[in-house]
């Protein structure tokens, strides 16, 4: 279980977090953890991963709803801002960024999106996805 739990825990840290290994030498590293759960077929790998990733999936569903609401609100605010006279405009509304807790999409586009987040999402690839790290 620890093989799945460690990268999930590390993914919840803010981007830019550093682990200080040796204060005297000023040596620190980002908490990037790559793991692989390897076991024979039928070894209950998937239930273990579902148990640990389940709460992240719930958080992800909640974050997706919040993002959809914020994105629609942004569209309205931006339209109002654009229709306001230039001299009367305030600060341009900021486009919301989606929050990624968990993804199994390891495409370049998904990784680039995650780089703009405040936290790096946990990536999980199963044996059927054909992905390798």
Buried (B, 14 or more C-beta within 10 A) or exposed (E): EEBBBBBBBBBBBEEEEEEEEEEEEEEEEEBEBEBEBEEEEEEEBEEBBEEBBEEBEEBBEEBBEEBEEBEEEBEEBBEEBEEEEEEEEEEEBEEBEBBBBBBBBBEEEBBEBBEEBEBBBBBBBEEEEEBEE
